[in-house]
Every structure is written in C-alpha cells, then in structure tokens.
Amino acid sequence: MSKASDRVDVSETPPPPNWILQHPAVSVTGALCCIHGSGDESCSNQSFFSSLCQYREMKNLEVGDSAQVHAAFLVYMDLAEVRRWKEVSCVKSPELQVVLLEGREEEGAPIQTVLPLPVHQSLCHKSIRHILDRGFPMLLCAVASDSTLVYQRMTDGLVTPDPPVGPFQDVGRRQHRKRRQQR
C-alpha cells in the first residue's frame, strides 16, 4: 500500500455552513460553555471557547432579530480578537430590541458603545439618540452579508474635523494662474 493512498482528501468533505456555531461546545446542554459570572472560568483562557460562550450569551438575551445577533457576534470577534479591545461585553437594549457591545479600545480608555447593524436594517434618529443618551461614545458598525465591517463614529452634535496633516499645497490654483499668464 502506498502512502499516497492512505491520505484522505480534505476537499471532498467541506465543513457545513456555520460550522463554528455547530461545534459540540455549543450544544443544547452547553457542557463546555461557561456563562460569564457563574464562577466557572475553565474556558476563559481559550479564545475559541470564550467566543462561543459570548455567542451563547448573545442568543440568551432573546433579541427578536437573529441577523442582528449574528452581526453582533461578528463585531464582537473583530473587537475582541482582531483589534484587541479590553472588557468587551454585550448588553441588550430593551427599547430598541438590539444587542449592543461595550468595551475599551485600550486599558484605561473610556468605555464605548458599539451598535452592530446588518446593512439591510434601517436606523432612525430616535434610535441613535437613545444610544447616545447612555452617556458613552458610540460607534455604528455596518455589517455586510460578506462579513465586511464598516465603523462610523457617531457624536452628539456637529464636530469640526481635524486639519489635514502633511505638506499639502494648493496645486490647482497655481496651475490656473500659470494658464492665465500664458495667454
């Protein structure tokens, strides 16, 4: 028997859709999944299991829109695992029936509220006002169907932009003056 015949082609059996959410750790009993605050910190050192715990906690908030819960989980993964935010947690907004995320960009930074929103879902001024009235700076995160995340900082009122940084010159006017002089 050759070594090549003993190998199994992994491409023959692709993982099912949403395979990470169908992992045995997210079973109905939740044997491996800890609930935050329960005192069982056995899975907190492993980011994979703690992420699954966070997803389970988001589902337990019983927000009616499963697409918004999925968007919140994607944003949570981006903030906690990619951007390395500190103290990221989920909170239910009963008035808006959405999952909000709260966390700090770095240790000692102020807490920020993040509203994960699927791109197909609309948002009104009253909803934004409700979140801004919580007292924390707000980020709106649009989540596309291909899991692209776009963050937009929302403020209470108008904020003047910072001046551009760098050695910029107004080239357009100089070229216009040169054209006039050549005539």
N, C-alpha and C positions, 0 to 999 in steps of 0.2 A: 504494500500500500504506500503510495507516495504522500509526502507532506502536503502537497497542494490539494489532494482530495479530502484531507481531514479538515480543511478550513471551511468555515461557514460564511457565506456571502451576506454581509450585514445589510446590503442594499436591498435584498429580497424581502425583508420584513421591516418596513418603515414603522416608526412609532405611531400610535393612534393620535388623532388631533387632540390637543390639550393634554398631552401625556403627562406633563408635570403635575397637572391638577388631578390626574387619576392615579397618582402614586399611592402605594399602600399606606403611606403615612397620613393620607387624607381620607381614610376610611370612615365609615359611619361611626365606628367606635372611637376613632381618633387615638388609638393606643400610643402612638409615638408623638403625638402632637400635644404640646403643652398650651395651656391657656394662661396668658400673662396675668400675673398677680396670684396664681394658685400656689406658689411656693415651689413648684417643680421646675427647676431650671436645667433639666437634663438636656434639652435640645437648644438652649440659648447660645451655646458655643458653636453650633453648626449652623452656618447661614442658610443652608438649604432647608433644614427643618424649621428654623425660626421664620423663614419666609412663608413656608406652608402654614405655620401657626398663625401668621399675620393674615393670610388669605382666609383661613377659617374664622378668625375673629371678625374680619370684614363681613363675611357672609352671615355671621351671627347677629350683626347689627340690624338685620332684617330691613334693608332698604329695598324698596319695590323694584328698582331698575337693575337687573343683573349686568347690563352693559356698563353702567356707571361703576359697579363694584369691580368689574374686570379692569376698567380704566384706572380705578384707584389702586389696584394691585400692581399694575404695570408702572404707575408713577411711584409707588412705594419701592418697588425693586430698583428703579432708576435712582431715587434719592438715597436709599439705604446702601445699596450695593455698588453703584457706579459713582455717584457723587459723594458718597461717604458722609451724608448728613448724620447728625447726632440726635438721639432721642426722638426718632420718627415714630409717631403713633397715629392711630385712626380714631376719628370721632364722628358720631352721627349727628347730622343737623336735622332735628325733627321737623322744623318748619319747611325745609327745602327737600327733605327725604333724599339726601345725598350723603356720601361718605367724604369727610374732609380729612386731610392729613395735616399734622402739625409736627414741626421739627426745627432743628437749628442747623444752619449751614456749617458752622464750626463750633467748637466748645466755647461757651461764654457769649455767643451771638444771641440776638433776640429771637424768640420763637416766631416762626412764620406759619401762616395757614396756606395750604395748597388745596385748590378746588380742581380735582381731576374731572374732565368733562369729555365725553365722546364727541367727535366733531359733528355728528348728526343731531345732537341735542342742543336746543336753543337756551338762551340765558337772558333774563330781563334785568333791568336796573334795580328792581326791588331785591332780587336775589343777591346781586353784588353788594348792595347797601347792607343787607342783613349780615353778610360775611365780614364786611369792613367794620361794622359796628361791634364785632367781637373784640376789637382793640389790637389785633396783631396785623402786621404787614401781610398782604395777600398776593399769592401767585395763582394765576389761572393757567391750567395745563390742558391744552387741547390734545386729545389722543386720537390719532388717525387709525383706520382699520388695519394698516400695516404696522402698527405699534410705534409709529413716529410720534415723538413728544415735542410739543412747542410750548415753551413757558412764556407768559406775559405778566409783568409786574403791574398790579392794579393799585392805585393810590386814591386817597380821599381828596379830590380836588385836582387842580392842574399843577404839574411840576415842570419847572423850566429845565430844559436839557442842559447837560454839561457842555462847555465849549469843546470843539474838536481838539484833539491832541496831535501835535506833529507840525512839521514845517509846511503848511499849506499856503499856496499862492493863488491869487485870482488870475488864472491864465486866460480866461475868457475875455475879460476886459482889455487886457494887454493886446491880444490878437486883434480885437475890434479897433483899438487905437492905431495899430500898425496898418490895418487895411485903410483906415481913413487917411492916414498920412501918405500912403502910396498913391492915392487918387489924385 
